[in-house]
Each structure stands twice: as structure tokens, then as C-alpha cells.
Amino acid sequence: MKHKITYILTTAVITLTAFYIGRNAAPTHTTTKTIHTMPEKVDLSDSKQFDYIDTFLGSITDWNTDGKEMAIMTKDGYELYLNKQASIYQSDLKQYIGMKEFASWNVDGNILTITTSDGNTYTFDK
């Protein structure tokens, strides 16, 4: 019985000692980080918004897209994901064609014709 009581007391002392050491070793101050939020419409004539966007674009180290989702990696280790919610461009105003969209292409002299999987055709002059 004495061994059991000694064992319980020893375990309690070790547990409480570990708890108090951990409590005293933890940081006691809090840090505050300012989070910038951008308005829905960006006004580049506003110098604060322009500087914020310029700083953000300068921190991008890598980006990938498949036409529906975009992944951005920044210098400070953040990984951002953007999902396409609506098509705001007409198909003839498209700025790029994703590799998965290619159905076929044809080179005829100085003209490159690309057909996408949705049936649209894009023609480029050399």
C-alpha cells in the first residue's frame, strides 16, 4: 500500500512540475498582425491600393492555372487558391488557352490554327 501511495504522489509531482515548467516557458506576450483587405474594385489611382498590389505582385514566386483554378505561391510561404466563379470574357476575347483545352492545331504557311475541346477556333498570323 505504501508503494502505491508513493507511486501516485511521485506521478502527481512529476506531472505538476512538467505542467508548471511548460506554463512558465510559454511566451507571455501576444503579437498583432495587420491584415489588409482589398475592396471589391481596385482603384489604381489610389496610391495606397497601388502600393499594396505592387508589393503583392512582387512577392509572387510561382503560379499555376488550369483555366478554372489558380494557385499562387508567395515568398513568405503563403499559398493562395483562386476559383473561377463566372466567365466574364467572350470566347473570342480569351487571353490564353490552357493545355488541356487543345483538341487540334494546324500550321498552314504562316498561319497557326488552334481548335479547342469546346469547338472554338483561334487563328494566329506569324
C-alpha positions as CSV (number, residue, x, y, z in Angstrom):
1,M,0.0,0.0,0.0
2,K,2.9,2.4,0.8
3,H,4.4,1.7,-2.6
4,K,1.1,2.6,-4.3
5,I,0.8,5.9,-2.4
6,T,4.4,6.7,-3.1
7,Y,3.9,5.9,-6.8
8,I,0.8,8.1,-7.0
9,L,2.5,11.0,-5.2
10,T,5.6,10.8,-7.4
11,T,3.5,10.7,-10.6
12,A,1.5,13.7,-9.4
13,V,4.6,15.7,-8.5
14,I,6.2,14.9,-11.9
15,T,3.0,15.8,-13.8
16,L,2.5,19.1,-11.9
17,T,6.2,20.0,-12.3
18,A,6.0,19.4,-16.0
19,F,2.9,21.5,-16.2
20,Y,4.4,24.5,-14.4
21,I,7.6,24.3,-16.4
22,G,5.7,24.3,-19.6
23,R,3.4,27.1,-18.5
24,N,6.4,29.3,-17.5
25,A,8.3,28.5,-20.7
26,A,5.5,29.6,-23.0
27,P,5.6,33.1,-24.4
28,T,3.6,35.6,-22.4
29,H,3.2,38.3,-25.0
30,T,0.9,38.3,-28.0
31,T,1.8,39.6,-31.4
32,T,-0.6,41.5,-33.6
33,K,-0.5,41.2,-37.3
34,T,-2.3,43.7,-39.5
35,I,-4.4,42.0,-42.2
36,H,-5.1,44.1,-45.3
37,T,-8.3,43.7,-47.1
38,M,-8.8,44.9,-50.6
39,P,-12.1,46.4,-51.8
40,E,-14.1,44.6,-54.5
41,K,-13.0,47.1,-57.1
42,V,-9.4,48.2,-57.2
43,D,-8.6,51.8,-57.9
44,L,-5.0,52.1,-59.1
45,S,-5.1,55.9,-58.9
46,D,-5.2,55.5,-55.1
47,S,-1.5,55.3,-54.1
48,K,-2.2,53.0,-51.1
49,Q,-4.0,50.4,-53.2
50,F,-1.4,50.7,-55.9
51,D,1.5,50.1,-53.5
52,Y,-0.4,47.2,-51.8
53,I,-0.9,45.4,-55.2
54,D,2.6,46.3,-56.4
55,T,4.1,44.7,-53.2
56,F,1.8,41.6,-53.5
57,L,2.8,41.1,-57.2
58,G,6.4,41.4,-56.2
59,S,6.1,38.7,-53.6
60,I,4.7,36.0,-56.1
61,T,7.3,33.3,-56.7
62,D,5.2,30.8,-58.6
63,W,1.7,30.4,-60.1
64,N,-0.2,27.7,-62.0
65,T,-3.6,27.6,-63.6
66,D,-5.8,25.1,-65.4
67,G,-8.3,27.8,-66.6
68,K,-10.7,27.1,-63.7
69,E,-8.4,27.4,-60.6
70,M,-5.2,29.4,-60.0
71,A,-2.6,28.6,-57.4
72,I,-0.2,31.3,-56.2
73,M,2.9,30.8,-54.0
74,T,4.4,33.9,-52.3
75,K,7.9,34.5,-51.0
76,D,6.7,34.3,-47.4
77,G,5.3,30.8,-47.8
78,Y,1.7,31.6,-48.4
79,E,-0.2,29.5,-50.9
80,L,-3.3,31.1,-52.3
81,Y,-6.0,29.4,-54.4
82,L,-8.5,31.2,-56.6
83,N,-11.5,29.6,-58.2
84,K,-13.2,30.9,-61.3
85,Q,-16.8,31.7,-60.5
86,A,-18.1,33.1,-63.7
87,S,-16.9,33.6,-67.3
88,I,-16.7,37.3,-67.9
89,Y,-14.9,37.2,-71.2
90,Q,-16.4,36.1,-74.5
91,S,-14.6,33.2,-76.1
92,D,-13.0,35.4,-78.8
93,L,-11.5,37.7,-76.1
94,K,-9.7,34.9,-74.2
95,Q,-6.2,35.8,-73.2
96,Y,-4.8,32.3,-73.1
97,I,-5.6,28.7,-74.0
98,G,-5.0,26.0,-71.4
99,M,-3.0,22.9,-72.5
100,K,-6.0,20.7,-71.5
101,E,-8.2,22.7,-73.9
102,F,-6.2,21.8,-77.0
103,A,-8.1,19.5,-79.4
104,S,-6.0,20.0,-82.5
105,W,-3.8,22.5,-84.3
106,N,-2.8,23.1,-87.9
107,V,0.1,25.1,-89.4
108,D,-0.6,26.3,-92.9
109,G,2.3,28.5,-94.2
110,N,2.4,31.5,-91.8
111,I,-1.0,30.8,-90.1
112,L,-1.4,28.7,-86.9
113,T,-5.0,27.5,-86.3
114,I,-5.8,26.0,-82.9
115,T,-9.1,24.2,-82.2
116,T,-10.1,23.8,-78.5
117,S,-12.1,21.0,-77.0
118,D,-15.2,23.2,-76.8
119,G,-15.1,23.7,-80.6
120,N,-13.7,27.3,-80.7
121,T,-11.1,28.0,-83.3
122,Y,-8.2,30.5,-82.9
123,T,-6.1,31.8,-85.7
124,F,-2.7,33.4,-85.4
125,D,-0.6,35.0,-88.1
126,K,3.1,34.6,-87.9
